[in-house]
């Protein structure tokens, strides 16, 4: 059996400790070549020492652009861990392969990268999510990664169409698939305890609840005189689509056709029912008033200030609370707890799982191309710095060390095992006009919240805009 540095032994244990692999709907399998240092796609040939020696002698210099995400230690700014921690580990193994890291801000990020692509000045590597990077693959700018992924892992990934939608274009893997995240709702349990309403929070093993149960919990802590509400809806910018889409899928709506040729949420009653649910939360005073004027930043600030009970969150929010209670940016008491999105299907929810991170831009220099792929693969499979900084799960690995001391993070890890039974939200990343669609949604949500459109009209308007965008890019 091979062993993956920092993540423990693979093999038979994988069938027990692989929630995310189960999320891929994979079945029992033995040791993959991707599970250890024996990976022939990434290690020097074993047939002779000449190949190994010549590779060690190779020299090149790569440029890596890094978004402002992830931290590894106190006082570190988001993204600095790549230069400070990851690259030094790499250079212990490959001192002749230099990695120059540039942290790029999110403001204007898409314009910066597309301009670089057009002018042939793109970096060798970009650490960013498929939300943006799949579009670069559709522009023909990304190098396929199939050749660096072990054949056994590649086979498993290609057998799951939902995962393929998030990591591939034209059947080529273009974003490294050894990175998975799951998001849910995170709530401040202290607010419900103080209201004597802890019993209204989800009680079953996987913390599910119906819309009526969800509303009852919100009502228990809502106090408009104190400016406190159970949660916060927001529609000031496109970031609100995550919450709306997740609950919409939980209601039973399918967002897109399998080939992404149509937005299909209005094709079943579930779409309109979920929109009516959002509107009812506002009308019944269970969420902060005027969501048309609020953004994701507002929601986060309310949550830190104990003005809202829960928000959409990923693994990093647990650390945000821990750090915030120490530096004063989070007001206590604040006992965080992860729960699922409400769904009328009792005992079930929609899972928001995202796969993939990091890409290699096409390069006429074969040596740079080779080492860029090797670095990207190594970072996510053979070193624990990346997982610890980004708080991700390796789809083919064990529970990461950063979850072991936090039952709530262990819950998120466990939650991924339900992907074989529950619907997984298809974010629509494979649509060329995906960023435009996100921007087209929130004005229609605003219109609904200010009573300029009914839930059905809002959904119909969103559908028309989305389908017009799809048609525009499919001409």
C-alpha positions in Angstrom: 0.0 0.0 0.0 1.2 3.5 -0.8 1.2 6.3 1.8 0.2 9.9 1.2 2.4 12.3 3.1 0.5 13.9 5.9 -2.9 12.3 5.2 -2.3 8.7 6.4 -2.4 5.3 4.9 -4.7 4.5 2.0 -6.1 1.2 0.7 -8.8 -0.6 2.6 -9.3 2.3 5.0 -10.4 4.4 2.1 -13.7 2.5 1.8 -14.5 3.5 5.4 -13.0 7.0 5.7 -13.9 8.5 2.3 -17.1 10.5 2.6 -16.3 12.6 -0.4 -15.3 9.6 -2.4 -18.7 8.2 -1.6 -20.1 11.5 -2.7 -18.6 10.7 -6.1 -20.8 7.5 -5.9 -17.8 5.4 -6.3 -17.6 1.8 -5.2 -15.1 -0.4 -3.4 -11.7 -0.3 -4.9 -8.1 -1.1 -4.0 -5.0 1.0 -3.9 -5.1 3.7 -6.6 -1.9 4.9 -8.1 -3.0 8.3 -6.9 -2.9 7.2 -3.3 0.8 7.2 -2.8 4.2 8.1 -4.0 4.1 5.3 -6.5 2.1 7.3 -9.0 3.8 6.7 -12.3 2.2 9.8 -13.9 4.1 12.0 -11.5 7.2 10.2 -10.3 10.4 9.5 -12.2 10.5 6.3 -14.2 11.6 3.3 -12.2 13.1 1.5 -15.1 16.5 3.2 -14.6 18.3 5.8 -12.7 19.0 8.0 -15.7 15.4 9.2 -16.0 15.3 10.1 -12.3 18.6 11.9 -12.3 17.8 13.9 -15.5 14.5 15.1 -14.0 16.2 16.2 -10.8 18.6 18.2 -13.0 15.8 20.0 -14.9 15.5 23.7 -14.1 12.7 26.1 -14.8 10.7 29.0 -13.3 7.0 29.2 -13.0 4.5 32.0 -12.3 1.6 31.2 -10.0 -1.3 33.6 -9.5 -3.1 33.1 -6.2 -6.4 34.5 -5.1 -6.9 36.0 -1.6 -8.1 32.8 0.0 -6.9 30.6 2.8 -4.6 31.1 5.8 -2.4 28.7 7.6 -1.3 30.6 10.7 -2.1 33.6 12.8 -1.3 36.9 11.4 -1.1 35.6 7.8 -3.1 37.4 5.1 -5.3 35.3 2.8 -3.3 33.7 0.1 0.2 34.2 1.7 0.4 30.6 2.7 1.3 29.6 -0.8 4.5 31.6 -0.9 5.3 31.3 2.9 4.5 27.6 3.4 3.6 25.6 0.3 6.4 26.6 -2.0 9.2 26.1 0.6 7.9 22.5 1.0 8.0 22.0 -2.7 11.6 23.3 -3.0 12.8 20.8 -0.4 12.0 18.2 -3.1 12.6 20.2 -6.3 15.0 23.1 -5.5 15.6 23.7 -9.3 11.9 24.4 -10.0 11.2 28.0 -8.8 7.7 29.2 -8.2 7.0 32.9 -8.2 3.8 33.7 -6.4 1.6 36.8 -7.0 -1.5 37.3 -5.0 -4.3 38.9 -7.0 -7.3 40.8 -5.6 -10.9 39.7 -6.3 -11.7 43.1 -7.6 -11.6 42.9 -11.4 -10.1 39.4 -11.2 -12.0 38.1 -14.2 -11.0 41.1 -16.4 -7.3 40.7 -15.3 -7.2 37.1 -16.2 -9.1 37.3 -19.5 -6.8 40.2 -20.5 -3.8 38.1 -19.7 -5.1 35.3 -21.8 -5.8 37.6 -24.8 -2.3 39.1 -24.6 -0.6 35.7 -24.0 0.7 36.9 -20.6 -1.3 34.4 -18.5 0.6 32.8 -15.6 1.6 29.1 -15.7 -0.7 28.4 -12.7 -3.8 29.9 -11.2 -5.1 28.9 -7.8 -8.8 29.6 -8.1 -12.2 27.9 -8.2 -14.0 26.4 -11.2 -16.7 29.1 -10.8 -14.3 31.2 -12.9 -11.7 28.8 -14.3 -14.1 26.6 -16.3 -14.8 29.7 -18.5 -11.1 30.0 -19.3 -11.1 26.3 -20.4 -14.0 27.1 -22.7 -11.9 29.9 -24.2 -9.3 27.2 -25.0 -6.7 28.7 -22.5 -6.3 25.8 -20.1 -4.1 22.7 -20.4 -5.9 19.3 -19.9 -4.8 17.6 -16.7 -5.8 14.0 -17.7 -2.1 13.0 -18.1 -1.2 13.9 -14.6 -4.1 12.1 -12.9 -3.7 8.4 -12.2 -5.8 6.3 -14.5 -7.7 4.6 -11.7 -8.8 8.0 -10.2 -9.5 9.4 -13.7 -11.9 6.4 -14.3 -13.8 7.1 -11.1 -14.2 10.8 -11.8 -15.4 10.2 -15.3 -18.0 7.8 -14.1 -19.7 10.6 -12.2 -21.4 13.2 -14.5 -22.2 15.6 -11.7 -18.5 15.9 -10.7 -17.4 16.0 -14.4 -19.6 19.1 -14.8 -17.5 20.9 -12.2 -14.0 19.9 -13.3 -14.0 19.3 -17.0 -14.7 20.8 -20.4 -15.1 18.5 -23.5 -14.4 15.5 -21.4 -11.0 16.8 -20.4 -10.2 17.5 -16.7 -9.1 21.1 -16.6 -9.1 21.8 -12.8 -7.4 19.6 -10.3 -10.1 17.4 -8.8 -8.4 16.5 -5.5 -10.2 19.3 -3.7 -13.7 19.3 -2.4 -15.7 21.6 -0.2 -19.2 21.5 1.3 -21.2 24.4 2.5 -24.3 24.4 4.7 -25.9 26.8 7.2 -24.0 27.8 10.3 -26.0 29.1 13.2 -25.2 30.6 16.6 -26.7 28.0 18.9 -26.3 30.4 21.9 -29.2 32.6 20.6 -31.6 29.7 20.6 -30.4 28.5 24.0 -31.0 32.0 25.4 -34.5 32.0 23.9 -35.2 28.5 25.4 -35.7 27.2 22.0 -32.8 24.7 21.4 -35.4 22.0 20.8 -36.5 23.8 17.6 -33.1 23.2 16.0 -32.6 20.0 13.9 -32.5 17.0 16.1 -31.8 14.1 13.7 -28.4 12.7 12.9 -27.9 14.8 9.7 -29.6 17.9 11.1 -32.4 18.2 8.6 -35.6 20.2 8.9 -38.7 21.1 6.9 -39.6 24.7 5.9 -42.2 24.8 8.7 -39.6 23.7 11.3 -37.2 26.2 9.9 -39.7 29.0 10.2 -40.5 28.0 13.8 -36.8 28.3 14.7 -36.5 31.7 13.1 -39.5 33.0 14.9 -38.2 31.9 18.2 -35.2 34.3 18.1 -36.6 37.1 15.9 -36.9 40.4 17.8 -37.4 43.4 15.5 -37.1 45.8 18.4 -33.6 44.6 19.1 -32.8 44.2 15.4 -32.3 40.4 15.8 -33.6 37.9 13.2 -33.3 34.2 12.6 -31.4 34.6 9.3 -30.7 37.2 6.6 -31.7 37.1 3.0 -29.9 39.4 0.6 -30.3 40.5 -3.0 -28.0 43.4 -3.4 -25.5 41.4 -5.6 -25.1 38.0 -7.2 -23.7 36.3 -4.1 -27.3 35.6 -2.9 -27.8 33.0 -5.6 -26.1 30.3 -3.5 -28.7 30.4 -0.8 -31.7 30.6 -3.2 -30.4 27.8 -5.4 -29.6 25.5 -2.6 -33.1 25.7 -1.1 -34.7 25.6 -4.5 -33.0 22.3 -5.2 -34.0 21.1 -1.7 -37.6 21.7 -2.7 -37.1 19.4 -5.6 -36.4 21.8 -8.5 -33.9 20.9 -11.1 -32.0 24.0 -12.2 -30.7 23.0 -15.6 -31.2 20.4 -18.2 -28.4 17.8 -18.4 -26.8 19.4 -21.4 -27.1 22.9 -20.0 -29.3 24.0 -22.9 -32.1 25.2 -20.7 -32.8 26.7 -17.3 -35.5 24.3 -15.9 -36.4 25.5 -12.4 -39.9 26.8 -13.5 -40.7 23.4 -15.1 -41.9 21.9 -11.8 -44.1 23.4 -9.0 -41.0 23.2 -6.7 -39.5 26.2 -8.3 -42.4 28.6 -7.6 -42.9 27.0 -4.1 -39.4 27.8 -3.1 -39.7 31.4 -4.3 -42.9 31.8 -2.4 -41.1 30.4 0.7 -38.4 33.2 0.4 -41.1 35.8 0.1 -42.9 34.5 3.1 -39.8 34.8 5.3 -39.8 38.5 4.5 -43.5 39.1 4.8 -43.7 37.3 8.2 -40.8 39.3 9.6 -38.5 36.3 10.2 -35.5 37.8 8.4 -33.9 41.2 8.2 -36.2 43.7 6.5 -35.4 45.0 3.0 -33.2 42.2 1.7 -33.1 44.0 -1.6 -30.7 46.5 0.1 -28.5 43.8 1.8 -25.4 42.0 0.6 -23.4 38.9 1.8 -21.1 41.2 3.7 -24.1 42.6 5.6 -25.2 39.1 6.5 -21.8 38.1 7.8 -21.5 41.3 9.9 -25.0 40.7 11.4 -24.0 37.1 12.3 -20.8 38.3 14.0 -22.8 40.9 15.9 -25.5 38.4 17.0 -28.0 40.2 14.9 -28.8 37.2 12.8 -29.0 33.6 13.8 -27.5 31.8 10.8 -25.9 32.3 7.4 -24.6 30.2 4.5 -21.1 29.0 5.4 -18.2 26.7 4.6 -15.5 25.2 6.8 -13.7 28.5 7.2 -16.5 30.0 9.2 -15.7 27.8 12.2 -12.2 29.4 12.4 -13.7 32.8 11.8 -15.7 32.4 15.1 -12.8 31.1 17.0 -10.5 33.9 15.9 -13.2 36.5 16.2 -14.0 35.7 19.8 -10.4 36.3 20.6 -9.8 39.6 18.7 -13.3 41.0 19.4 -14.6 40.9 15.8 -17.2 38.3 16.9 -19.5 39.1 19.8 -20.1 36.2 22.2 -21.5 34.0 23.4 -21.3 32.3 20.1 -21.5 28.5 19.9 -21.5 27.6 16.2 -23.4 24.7 14.8 -23.7 23.5 11.2 -27.2 22.5 9.9 -28.7 21.7 6.5 -30.9 23.8 4.3 -34.6 23.3 4.8 -36.4 20.9 2.5 -40.1 19.7 2.4 -38.7 16.2 1.8 -38.4 15.1 5.4 -35.0 13.8 6.5 -33.3 15.2 3.4 -31.7 18.3 2.1 -29.8 19.5 -1.0 -26.0 19.2 -0.7 -23.9 22.1 -1.8 -20.6 20.4 -2.7 -18.0 21.9 -5.0 -15.1 20.1 -6.6 -11.9 21.3 -8.1 -9.3 24.0 -7.5 -6.3 25.2 -9.5 -5.5 25.2 -13.2 -2.6 25.2 -15.6 -2.6 27.6 -18.5 -1.4 26.3 -21.9 2.2 27.1 -22.6 4.4 26.6 -25.6 7.2 25.6 -23.2 6.7 21.9 -22.6 9.0 21.9 -19.6 7.0 24.6 -17.9 3.8 22.8 -18.7 5.1 19.5 -17.3 6.3 21.0 -14.0 3.2 23.2 -13.5 1.0 20.1 -13.7 3.3 18.2 -11.3 3.3 21.1 -8.8 -0.5 21.3 -8.9 -0.9 17.6 -8.4 1.7 17.5 -5.6 0.1 20.4 -3.8 -3.3 18.6 -3.4 -2.2 15.0 -3.0 1.2 14.8 -1.4 1.4 17.6 1.1 -1.0 18.7 3.9 -0.3 22.5 3.6 -2.9 23.1 0.9 -5.7 21.2 2.7 -5.0 22.8 6.0 -4.9 26.4 4.6 -7.9 26.0 2.3 -9.9 23.7 4.6 -10.7 21.2 1.8 -11.3 17.5 1.6 -9.3 15.3 -0.7 -11.9 13.2 -2.6 -9.5 10.2 -2.5 -8.1 10.8 1.0 -8.9 10.4 4.7 -10.4 12.9 7.0 -7.9 15.8 7.1 -6.1 16.5 10.3 -7.6 20.0 10.7 -11.1 18.5 11.4 -10.0 16.1 14.2 -10.5 18.5 17.2 -13.8 20.1 16.0 -17.1 18.0 16.1 -18.8 20.6 13.8 -16.2 20.2 11.1 -16.4 16.4 11.5 -20.2 16.8 10.9 -19.5 18.6 7.6 -17.1 15.8 6.6 -19.8 13.2 7.6 -22.5 15.1 5.7 -20.8 14.5 2.4 -21.6 10.8 2.7 -25.3 11.6 1.9 -24.5 12.6 -1.7 -25.5 9.2 -2.9 -29.0 9.7 -1.5 -29.6 13.5 -1.5 -29.7 15.8 -4.5 -26.4 17.7 -5.1 -26.7 21.3 -6.3 -25.6 21.7 -9.9 -24.1 25.2 -9.9 -24.2 25.6 -13.6 -20.4 26.2 -13.9 -20.4 24.5 -17.3 -22.4 27.3 -18.9 -20.3 29.8 -20.7 -22.5 32.7 -19.5 -22.5 31.5 -15.9 -21.2 34.8 -14.5 -23.8 36.8 -16.5 -26.5 34.5 -15.2 -25.5 35.2 -11.6 -25.7 38.9 -12.2 -29.1 38.6 -13.9 -30.7 36.9 -11.0 -30.6 39.3 -8.1 -32.5 42.2 -9.7 -35.5 39.9 -10.1 -35.2 38.8 -6.5 -35.2 42.5 -5.6 -38.4 43.1 -7.6 -40.1 40.2 -5.7 -39.0 41.5 -2.3 -40.4 45.0 -3.0 -43.7 43.5 -4.4 -43.1 44.5 -8.0 -43.3 40.8 -9.0 -45.0 37.7 -7.6 -42.9 34.7 -6.9 -44.0 33.1 -10.2 -43.3 36.3 -12.2 -39.9 36.6 -10.6 -39.0 33.0 -11.4 -40.3 33.4 -15.0 -38.2 36.6 -15.4 -35.1 34.8 -14.1 -35.8 31.9 -16.5 -36.1 34.2 -19.5 -32.9 36.0 -18.7 -31.0 32.8 -18.1 -32.3 31.1 -21.2 -31.5 34.2 -23.3 -27.9 34.0 -22.0 -27.6 30.3 -22.8 -28.9 30.9 -26.3 -26.5 33.8 -26.8 -23.5 31.6 -26.1 -24.8 28.6 -28.0 -25.1 30.3 -31.3 
